[in-house]
Amino acid sequence: MRNATLRGLAAAAVLAGLVSGCTSTPSRPGGGPPAREQASPAQEHAGLHGAGPCPGMPGFSCGSLNVRLDPFGSAPGRLSLRVAMSDVASAPRGVLVFLTGGPGQPGVPFAPRLAGRLGPALRGYRLVMFDQRGTGAGALDCPAERGPAPAGEHAAGRHRAAGRLRGPGLRLSQGLHASTLCADMPMPWGGPDTPVAARPAALARAVAGLTTAQVWPFDRATAAGNGFIQTCLYWPPAPAPAAAAAPRTELPSVPVLLLAGGHDLSTPLAGARAQAALAPDGHLFVVPTAGHSVQSRAAGNPAEAELARFLG
């Protein structure tokens, strides 16, 4: 969806600003421990290489994909991103590429879990997942930024982010997650370059102006305490990312299924409705009582059943 694309662009911009003092940690063939290496001229063209059994992941083969550190070309260097593929004899229905969220979450470690959750819906497909740039065993390696969080980073129950990546994000890079969200999402205080000292007052003014209808079925305190708001409230100021290209007014005419939770505070239903309006062949399926994890925490798993129908 468009918001996800914009977050990906923002993440790339943030990572380009973090390459000073950082290196990539490419994965060895088969997904073994990362090793420092310099890309050869033959690797300058991205392509999957070194495929072999995934350690500890029966039923999957792993390889690596060599890509630019900065997809826009403003910073040198390359990354070797791990890729996992299900070992199926044939895939008459094609390849199903599953992108994890976050942002800041790798894909390869979750391949067996996703295969189990999708179950029969995967019949006829080859499942492919990969560690998106900055995550997993091929993440940026910033030795100077590792170690315990600085004093005061967590205070009064709030996440006072230090603005740093703490080594490879094997499960979730909180630094990449926060830096991307705080650069990409509109906030009550304006852009990411707003001084930290000016943000609480701007937040208070915005919350005071909310109507009951705007926050229903929650309240103003819930709006002010939203996790994204509280993370970015203390995130160090950073230059606003360059404006992305103008979004398309309509998505391609292909089948699109959008799953949404009626009580989702991370990706609200209004956003899903806006995206559905752009899809000529789109269908929005809403689980009214679900929150953000529509496919894994909703009672009765109605979204999983709808997904199986969509893929079937």
C-alpha positions, 0 to 999 in steps of 0.5 A: 500500500502507498503508506508502506511504500512511503515508509520504505522510502523514508527508511532508505533515506534514514539509513543513508544518513547512518552509513558513516561508521557503519558497514554491511554484514553480508550473509554467507550462503545458506544463511550462516553467520555474517562475514565481512566482505567486499562485493566483487564486480560480478556481484554488482548486478543484483541476483540470488546466489549461494542457495542451500538449506536454511539452518534450523528451518527444514523445508526451506532453502536460503540464499542471498540477494546483493543490493545497493546499501542506498537504493538511490545511489547517494551512498556507496556500499552494498548489502547482502540480504538473506532470502528464504524459499519454501522447498516445494516440488512445483508451484503452479499458482506462482510465487507468493512474496510475503513482506514483514511489517515494522518497519525494522522487522526481518523476514527470513526468521518468520518463514516457518511460522508464516507457512504454518499460519497460512496452511492450506492457503499456500497450496500451489504457491512457493513462499518467499520471504527476505530480510529487508534492508537494515534488518536480519543477519545482513543488517547494517553493523554499527559497533560504536552504537551497540551497548546498553541504552543511555541513562534517561532513554527510558523515563516515566514509562515513556520510550525516550529514543536515543536515535541509534541502531543497536547492531543487526536487527535479528527480530526487530530493529527498534532504531530503524522502526522509530527513525522510519515512523518519526520521519514518515508519519505526520505528527501534531507538532509538524515535521521531524525537524521540530525541536523536542522542547516544542513538541509537548505543547503542540501535542496538548493543543492538538489533543484538546481540539479533538472531538468525541466523535474523532476519538470514539470508541476511545478518548483523548488520553488514548490519542495522546498516549498512542505508541507512535506519538510517545516514541516520536515525542522524544525522538531526536530532531532530524531533517525532513526527508525529501518529498516522494514522487506524487502518488498514483491516483489509482492502483493497477487493475489486479485483485487486491484484498485489504484486511483491517481491524476496526479498533486498529490504532497503528494503521486505522480503518480510515487508511484502509478505506482510502486505499480500497478506493484506489483499487479498481478490483479491491475488496476491503475485509474488516474485522470490527473488534480486531486491533492491529494483528488482524490475522493472528489475534482476532477471535475465530480467525475470520481474516485467515479464512478470507485470505484463504478464499482470496488465494484459493 
